[in-house]
């Protein structure tokens, strides 16, 4: 079977790699990897050298989607909605003549539809499937507004009697099918064991320095002191944690979007692996003796839900003032609902919501 993945985050790449090494082990697989994250050129190059997939192709998504000129927008409207070819063909040159059996993605937008429109020409029975983007994303994919071009193209292609992406959706690949509430067919991806092949692959690709994780407590900061509404007092909470457990027993992993140096400036130990996805670090190391702390980080759950070896984790949003930050409130509600899911009690047996700061001891 020939499958092609369109991957826009490191998390999606890790999920796809686990599929390649398990349920897709006998398939010919192509990765289209966007440049949304840092160091993706290195990632594509490393995958090529390791020979893990048939082909790994870099897609310059930033230019395609975030730096569109008016001419590009007009081209997208005309080509994606009405024509058989579109400007996205430049990234499929290496595989344009391949007849793929399945197109797999998470992010749904103009670029995804454009790729589908090009590939379905070689196989009118091309299946379309989705992968998870973390446990909080299972039922959110097609709920949001994806833009007029995506919407219009769906109807114009139907009028022109051409295949459409949304009408050919099949599977949803995920770690916990029991949580999926959508209309696709959930297919379980095996969780990652310590001995799994992918752990060695992640070490080869990202080369994380796991020797720096000697502190018992690791605090994963959020964006909610500078995004989503009023600051929630996260920095002040980290200071209280440091006072309780000792600043020399605490490592702070700052959020990738946090350009501030407030933690480093005030003497905190700050994680230097900032450009490496946390899931890759956790899955390629042993954190069984650590305690993860966070307001409501999804990546803290992601590594543990992918792995067979969860880590003791405390969510601490109840110890911050989130009343005037709607984004933080929504995230906290989603996490609380997930932790209350009866079918996930065993998976989240090491995850707690802190009621008071002393709970983390």
One Martini backbone bead per residue (centre of mass of N, CA, C, O) as a GRO file, in nm:
protein
  361
    1UNK     BB    1   0.098   0.034   0.020
    2UNK     BB    2   0.030   0.383  -0.049
    3UNK     BB    3   0.149   0.657   0.151
    4UNK     BB    4   0.058   1.004   0.242
    5UNK     BB    5   0.194   1.264   0.438
    6UNK     BB    6   0.079   1.563   0.613
    7UNK     BB    7   0.314   1.758   0.810
    8UNK     BB    8   0.303   2.040   1.069
    9UNK     BB    9   0.429   1.880   1.314
   10UNK     BB   10   0.613   1.706   1.534
   11UNK     BB   11   0.391   1.532   1.643
   12UNK     BB   12   0.302   1.418   1.368
   13UNK     BB   13   0.571   1.285   1.303
   14UNK     BB   14   0.573   1.088   1.542
   15UNK     BB   15   0.313   0.943   1.471
   16UNK     BB   16   0.402   0.854   1.185
   17UNK     BB   17   0.650   0.688   1.277
   18UNK     BB   18   0.487   0.483   1.442
   19UNK     BB   19   0.327   0.379   1.200
   20UNK     BB   20   0.568   0.287   1.024
   21UNK     BB   21   0.661   0.079   1.274
   22UNK     BB   22   0.369  -0.069   1.244
   23UNK     BB   23   0.088  -0.041   1.058
   24UNK     BB   24   0.309   0.055   0.804
   25UNK     BB   25   0.560  -0.144   0.759
   26UNK     BB   26   0.471  -0.249   0.443
   27UNK     BB   27   0.486   0.038   0.333
   28UNK     BB   28   0.479   0.310   0.114
   29UNK     BB   29   0.629   0.618   0.230
   30UNK     BB   30   0.532   0.967   0.245
   31UNK     BB   31   0.668   1.287   0.339
   32UNK     BB   32   0.511   1.593   0.417
   33UNK     BB   33   0.702   1.875   0.540
   34UNK     BB   34   0.674   2.146   0.711
   35UNK     BB   35   0.800   2.491   0.809
   36UNK     BB   36   0.664   2.573   1.088
   37UNK     BB   37   0.907   2.464   1.217
   38UNK     BB   38   1.197   2.418   1.343
   39UNK     BB   39   1.437   2.229   1.174
   40UNK     BB   40   1.308   2.081   0.912
   41UNK     BB   41   1.545   2.038   0.725
   42UNK     BB   42   1.692   1.845   0.915
   43UNK     BB   43   1.468   1.636   0.929
   44UNK     BB   44   1.455   1.559   0.630
   45UNK     BB   45   1.752   1.479   0.606
   46UNK     BB   46   1.751   1.255   0.825
   47UNK     BB   47   1.534   1.074   0.697
   48UNK     BB   48   1.694   1.022   0.439
   49UNK     BB   49   1.945   0.884   0.572
   50UNK     BB   50   1.775   0.656   0.732
   51UNK     BB   51   1.538   0.531   0.550
   52UNK     BB   52   1.235   0.519   0.669
   53UNK     BB   53   1.135   0.645   0.404
   54UNK     BB   54   1.093   0.685   0.078
   55UNK     BB   55   1.002   0.996   0.127
   56UNK     BB   56   1.119   1.340   0.203
   57UNK     BB   57   0.935   1.654   0.200
   58UNK     BB   58   0.961   1.993   0.168
   59UNK     BB   59   0.722   2.240   0.284
   60UNK     BB   60   0.661   2.587   0.224
   61UNK     BB   61   0.415   2.703   0.413
   62UNK     BB   62   0.471   2.996   0.481
   63UNK     BB   63   0.452   3.091   0.185
   64UNK     BB   64   0.173   2.964   0.111
   65UNK     BB   65  -0.003   3.092   0.376
   66UNK     BB   66   0.153   3.368   0.511
   67UNK     BB   67   0.275   3.499   0.207
   68UNK     BB   68   0.041   3.609   0.041
   69UNK     BB   69  -0.057   3.731  -0.237
   70UNK     BB   70  -0.304   3.839  -0.434
   71UNK     BB   71  -0.232   3.646  -0.663
   72UNK     BB   72  -0.229   3.387  -0.492
   73UNK     BB   73  -0.528   3.403  -0.406
   74UNK     BB   74  -0.644   3.390  -0.691
   75UNK     BB   75  -0.513   3.126  -0.772
   76UNK     BB   76  -0.641   2.953  -0.556
   77UNK     BB   77  -0.932   2.995  -0.635
   78UNK     BB   78  -0.915   2.891  -0.928
   79UNK     BB   79  -0.748   2.622  -0.900
   80UNK     BB   80  -0.889   2.477  -0.653
   81UNK     BB   81  -1.192   2.509  -0.764
   82UNK     BB   82  -1.150   2.442  -1.105
   83UNK     BB   83  -0.882   2.300  -1.143
   84UNK     BB   84  -0.640   2.035  -1.183
   85UNK     BB   85  -0.429   2.253  -1.125
   86UNK     BB   86  -0.164   2.383  -0.904
   87UNK     BB   87   0.090   2.555  -0.724
   88UNK     BB   88   0.154   2.290  -0.537
   89UNK     BB   89   0.310   2.101  -0.742
   90UNK     BB   90   0.611   2.166  -0.669
   91UNK     BB   91   0.605   1.950  -0.413
   92UNK     BB   92   0.523   1.684  -0.617
   93UNK     BB   93   0.735   1.611  -0.836
   94UNK     BB   94   0.858   1.336  -0.713
   95UNK     BB   95   0.526   1.214  -0.693
   96UNK     BB   96   0.320   1.274  -0.932
   97UNK     BB   97   0.310   0.957  -1.053
   98UNK     BB   98   0.189   0.852  -0.808
   99UNK     BB   99  -0.022   0.590  -0.660
  100UNK     BB  100  -0.216   0.655  -0.408
  101UNK     BB  101  -0.418   0.521  -0.136
  102UNK     BB  102  -0.327   0.739   0.100
  103UNK     BB  103  -0.428   1.039   0.277
  104UNK     BB  104  -0.255   1.201   0.553
  105UNK     BB  105  -0.385   1.418   0.822
  106UNK     BB  106  -0.482   1.722   1.005
  107UNK     BB  107  -0.466   1.978   0.859
  108UNK     BB  108  -0.731   2.199   0.730
  109UNK     BB  109  -0.678   2.335   0.401
  110UNK     BB  110  -0.578   2.455   0.109
  111UNK     BB  111  -0.326   2.274   0.087
  112UNK     BB  112  -0.467   2.002   0.133
  113UNK     BB  113  -0.665   2.024  -0.104
  114UNK     BB  114  -0.454   2.065  -0.326
  115UNK     BB  115  -0.314   1.791  -0.291
  116UNK     BB  116  -0.558   1.616  -0.341
  117UNK     BB  117  -0.630   1.717  -0.630
  118UNK     BB  118  -0.362   1.601  -0.749
  119UNK     BB  119  -0.373   1.292  -0.650
  120UNK     BB  120  -0.663   1.201  -0.760
  121UNK     BB  121  -0.582   1.174  -1.063
  122UNK     BB  122  -0.432   0.882  -1.011
  123UNK     BB  123  -0.674   0.821  -0.783
  124UNK     BB  124  -1.015   0.805  -0.739
  125UNK     BB  125  -0.970   0.608  -0.463
  126UNK     BB  126  -0.863   0.800  -0.266
  127UNK     BB  127  -0.785   0.803   0.057
  128UNK     BB  128  -0.894   0.973   0.360
  129UNK     BB  129  -0.703   1.068   0.652
  130UNK     BB  130  -0.645   1.094   1.008
  131UNK     BB  131  -0.465   1.249   1.271
  132UNK     BB  132  -0.347   1.318   1.561
  133UNK     BB  133  -0.304   1.628   1.796
  134UNK     BB  134  -0.363   1.514   2.044
  135UNK     BB  135  -0.601   1.454   2.295
  136UNK     BB  136  -0.752   1.750   2.245
  137UNK     BB  137  -0.816   1.687   1.907
  138UNK     BB  138  -1.027   1.463   1.821
  139UNK     BB  139  -1.305   1.678   1.774
  140UNK     BB  140  -1.183   1.958   1.593
  141UNK     BB  141  -1.116   1.965   1.282
  142UNK     BB  142  -1.424   2.051   1.133
  143UNK     BB  143  -1.544   2.305   1.307
  144UNK     BB  144  -1.397   2.519   1.167
  145UNK     BB  145  -1.295   2.784   0.984
  146UNK     BB  146  -1.123   2.734   0.653
  147UNK     BB  147  -1.243   2.903   0.438
  148UNK     BB  148  -1.368   2.986   0.128
  149UNK     BB  149  -1.203   2.807  -0.061
  150UNK     BB  150  -1.268   2.539   0.072
  151UNK     BB  151  -1.575   2.560   0.051
  152UNK     BB  152  -1.606   2.615  -0.256
  153UNK     BB  153  -1.444   2.369  -0.367
  154UNK     BB  154  -1.640   2.153  -0.274
  155UNK     BB  155  -1.882   2.247  -0.461
  156UNK     BB  156  -1.748   2.274  -0.741
  157UNK     BB  157  -1.652   1.976  -0.763
  158UNK     BB  158  -1.934   1.855  -0.753
  159UNK     BB  159  -2.042   1.995  -1.006
  160UNK     BB  160  -1.785   1.871  -1.178
  161UNK     BB  161  -1.756   1.570  -1.085
  162UNK     BB  162  -1.549   1.565  -0.843
  163UNK     BB  163  -1.347   1.486  -0.613
  164UNK     BB  164  -1.361   1.505  -0.253
  165UNK     BB  165  -1.226   1.514   0.047
  166UNK     BB  166  -1.478   1.503   0.250
  167UNK     BB  167  -1.609   1.246   0.084
  168UNK     BB  168  -1.320   1.058   0.161
  169UNK     BB  169  -1.341   0.989   0.452
  170UNK     BB  170  -1.220   0.750   0.703
  171UNK     BB  171  -0.978   0.762   0.910
  172UNK     BB  172  -0.865   0.761   1.267
  173UNK     BB  173  -0.554   0.810   1.400
  174UNK     BB  174  -0.493   0.669   1.731
  175UNK     BB  175  -0.445   0.589   2.076
  176UNK     BB  176  -0.774   0.657   2.164
  177UNK     BB  177  -1.064   0.549   2.036
  178UNK     BB  178  -1.264   0.585   2.285
  179UNK     BB  179  -1.257   0.919   2.249
  180UNK     BB  180  -1.394   0.912   1.982
  181UNK     BB  181  -1.678   1.119   1.818
  182UNK     BB  182  -1.674   1.083   1.528
  183UNK     BB  183  -1.720   0.971   1.171
  184UNK     BB  184  -1.483   0.804   1.179
  185UNK     BB  185  -1.247   0.545   1.179
  186UNK     BB  186  -1.097   0.414   1.442
  187UNK     BB  187  -0.734   0.377   1.476
  188UNK     BB  188  -0.492   0.212   1.640
  189UNK     BB  189  -0.199   0.317   1.796
  190UNK     BB  190   0.072   0.213   1.923
  191UNK     BB  191   0.235   0.244   2.189
  192UNK     BB  192   0.534   0.361   2.341
  193UNK     BB  193   0.810   0.200   2.416
  194UNK     BB  194   1.126   0.192   2.535
  195UNK     BB  195   1.208  -0.032   2.297
  196UNK     BB  196   1.131   0.120   2.067
  197UNK     BB  197   1.240   0.218   1.761
  198UNK     BB  198   1.165   0.527   1.779
  199UNK     BB  199   1.360   0.618   2.005
  200UNK     BB  200   1.617   0.599   1.829
  201UNK     BB  201   1.524   0.789   1.605
  202UNK     BB  202   1.490   1.044   1.780
  203UNK     BB  203   1.785   1.057   1.869
  204UNK     BB  204   1.906   1.083   1.580
  205UNK     BB  205   1.754   1.344   1.496
  206UNK     BB  206   1.766   1.544   1.772
  207UNK     BB  207   1.980   1.511   1.995
  208UNK     BB  208   1.928   1.507   2.295
  209UNK     BB  209   2.011   1.641   2.622
  210UNK     BB  210   1.942   1.430   2.893
  211UNK     BB  211   2.156   1.523   3.121
  212UNK     BB  212   1.991   1.788   3.226
  213UNK     BB  213   1.767   1.593   3.377
  214UNK     BB  214   1.816   1.620   3.726
  215UNK     BB  215   1.562   1.732   3.811
  216UNK     BB  216   1.268   1.657   3.964
  217UNK     BB  217   1.145   1.931   3.862
  218UNK     BB  218   0.914   2.024   3.589
  219UNK     BB  219   0.830   2.333   3.434
  220UNK     BB  220   0.557   2.414   3.218
  221UNK     BB  221   0.500   2.671   3.042
  222UNK     BB  222   0.296   2.925   2.924
  223UNK     BB  223   0.100   3.197   2.757
  224UNK     BB  224  -0.090   3.341   3.000
  225UNK     BB  225   0.098   3.606   3.058
  226UNK     BB  226   0.065   3.702   2.715
  227UNK     BB  227  -0.212   3.542   2.656
  228UNK     BB  228  -0.583   3.541   2.631
  229UNK     BB  229  -0.537   3.783   2.845
  230UNK     BB  230  -0.488   3.806   3.148
  231UNK     BB  231  -0.267   3.755   3.366
  232UNK     BB  232  -0.222   3.458   3.589
  233UNK     BB  233   0.054   3.414   3.762
  234UNK     BB  234   0.286   3.210   3.685
  235UNK     BB  235   0.552   3.321   3.789
  236UNK     BB  236   0.465   3.328   4.087
  237UNK     BB  237   0.426   3.021   4.105
  238UNK     BB  238   0.716   2.935   4.044
  239UNK     BB  239   0.833   3.076   4.293
  240UNK     BB  240   0.678   2.899   4.499
  241UNK     BB  241   0.794   2.631   4.408
  242UNK     BB  242   1.092   2.701   4.461
  243UNK     BB  243   1.052   2.747   4.766
  244UNK     BB  244   0.950   2.453   4.827
  245UNK     BB  245   1.180   2.267   4.652
  246UNK     BB  246   1.392   2.433   4.522
  247UNK     BB  247   1.573   2.582   4.274
  248UNK     BB  248   1.779   2.323   4.240
  249UNK     BB  249   1.499   2.129   4.184
  250UNK     BB  250   1.439   2.317   3.920
  251UNK     BB  251   1.292   2.311   3.591
  252UNK     BB  252   1.248   2.531   3.310
  253UNK     BB  253   1.004   2.512   3.045
  254UNK     BB  254   0.960   2.705   2.791
  255UNK     BB  255   0.773   2.845   2.570
  256UNK     BB  256   0.819   2.888   2.230
  257UNK     BB  257   0.655   3.186   2.244
  258UNK     BB  258   0.862   3.276   2.468
  259UNK     BB  259   1.077   3.569   2.464
  260UNK     BB  260   1.136   3.577   2.742
  261UNK     BB  261   1.384   3.615   3.040
  262UNK     BB  262   1.270   3.591   3.337
  263UNK     BB  263   1.391   3.323   3.445
  264UNK     BB  264   1.691   3.366   3.388
  265UNK     BB  265   1.712   3.650   3.533
  266UNK     BB  266   1.613   3.486   3.821
  267UNK     BB  267   1.788   3.198   3.838
  268UNK     BB  268   1.677   2.985   3.665
  269UNK     BB  269   1.646   2.673   3.537
  270UNK     BB  270   1.684   2.635   3.184
  271UNK     BB  271   1.596   2.486   2.908
  272UNK     BB  272   1.805   2.417   2.615
  273UNK     BB  273   1.580   2.237   2.441
  274UNK     BB  274   1.377   2.441   2.284
  275UNK     BB  275   1.387   2.318   1.968
  276UNK     BB  276   1.279   2.056   2.097
  277UNK     BB  277   1.050   1.835   2.119
  278UNK     BB  278   0.924   1.702   2.398
  279UNK     BB  279   0.836   1.421   2.298
  280UNK     BB  280   1.125   1.342   2.204
  281UNK     BB  281   1.255   1.358   2.482
  282UNK     BB  282   1.073   1.167   2.648
  283UNK     BB  283   1.082   0.910   2.449
  284UNK     BB  284   1.424   0.910   2.471
  285UNK     BB  285   1.374   0.877   2.783
  286UNK     BB  286   1.390   0.890   3.156
  287UNK     BB  287   1.105   1.014   3.379
  288UNK     BB  288   1.007   0.837   3.633
  289UNK     BB  289   1.151   1.043   3.868
  290UNK     BB  290   0.958   1.269   3.795
  291UNK     BB  291   0.796   1.604   3.803
  292UNK     BB  292   0.523   1.746   3.651
  293UNK     BB  293   0.455   2.095   3.578
  294UNK     BB  294   0.139   2.281   3.520
  295UNK     BB  295  -0.122   2.447   3.413
  296UNK     BB  296  -0.207   2.344   3.073
  297UNK     BB  297  -0.031   2.147   2.915
  298UNK     BB  298  -0.038   1.932   2.637
  299UNK     BB  299   0.256   1.810   2.613
  300UNK     BB  300   0.252   1.657   2.881
  301UNK     BB  301   0.040   1.451   2.781
  302UNK     BB  302   0.151   1.349   2.512
  303UNK     BB  303   0.396   1.182   2.605
  304UNK     BB  304   0.227   0.994   2.799
  305UNK     BB  305   0.011   0.887   2.587
  306UNK     BB  306   0.230   0.755   2.394
  307UNK     BB  307   0.327   0.615   2.644
  308UNK     BB  308   0.384   0.339   2.876
  309UNK     BB  309   0.539   0.573   3.069
  310UNK     BB  310   0.421   0.755   3.292
  311UNK     BB  311   0.411   1.073   3.461
  312UNK     BB  312   0.418   1.266   3.720
  313UNK     BB  313   0.134   1.499   3.733
  314UNK     BB  314   0.061   1.861   3.759
  315UNK     BB  315  -0.216   2.065   3.769
  316UNK     BB  316  -0.220   2.447   3.840
  317UNK     BB  317  -0.474   2.641   3.773
  318UNK     BB  318  -0.600   2.678   4.070
  319UNK     BB  319  -0.330   2.870   4.150
  320UNK     BB  320  -0.462   3.071   3.954
  321UNK     BB  321  -0.577   3.363   3.770
  322UNK     BB  322  -0.832   3.281   3.513
  323UNK     BB  323  -1.088   3.471   3.484
  324UNK     BB  324  -0.936   3.681   3.252
  325UNK     BB  325  -0.875   3.398   3.075
  326UNK     BB  326  -1.031   3.228   2.833
  327UNK     BB  327  -0.821   3.032   2.718
  328UNK     BB  328  -0.745   2.903   2.988
  329UNK     BB  329  -1.025   2.811   3.069
  330UNK     BB  330  -1.079   2.620   2.831
  331UNK     BB  331  -0.836   2.437   2.877
  332UNK     BB  332  -0.911   2.349   3.164
  333UNK     BB  333  -1.182   2.218   3.091
  334UNK     BB  334  -1.070   2.002   2.898
  335UNK     BB  335  -0.884   1.862   3.102
  336UNK     BB  336  -1.095   1.792   3.316
  337UNK     BB  337  -1.272   1.618   3.130
  338UNK     BB  338  -1.052   1.412   3.061
  339UNK     BB  339  -0.985   1.321   3.362
  340UNK     BB  340  -1.302   1.219   3.393
  341UNK     BB  341  -1.262   0.991   3.209
  342UNK     BB  342  -1.322   0.665   3.269
  343UNK     BB  343  -1.144   0.529   3.030
  344UNK     BB  344  -0.867   0.706   3.151
  345UNK     BB  345  -0.772   0.631   3.440
  346UNK     BB  346  -0.517   0.461   3.381
  347UNK     BB  347  -0.356   0.663   3.208
  348UNK     BB  348  -0.413   0.901   3.452
  349UNK     BB  349  -0.293   0.796   3.733
  350UNK     BB  350  -0.048   1.038   3.744
  351UNK     BB  351  -0.277   1.259   3.731
  352UNK     BB  352  -0.319   1.593   3.871
  353UNK     BB  353  -0.505   1.833   4.058
  354UNK     BB  354  -0.410   2.104   4.219
  355UNK     BB  355  -0.522   2.258   4.527
  356UNK     BB  356  -0.228   2.272   4.644
  357UNK     BB  357   0.110   2.314   4.654
  358UNK     BB  358   0.172   2.058   4.844
  359UNK     BB  359   0.085   1.826   4.643
  360UNK     BB  360   0.378   1.794   4.494
  361UNK     BB  361   0.536   1.631   4.733
   0.00000   0.00000   0.00000
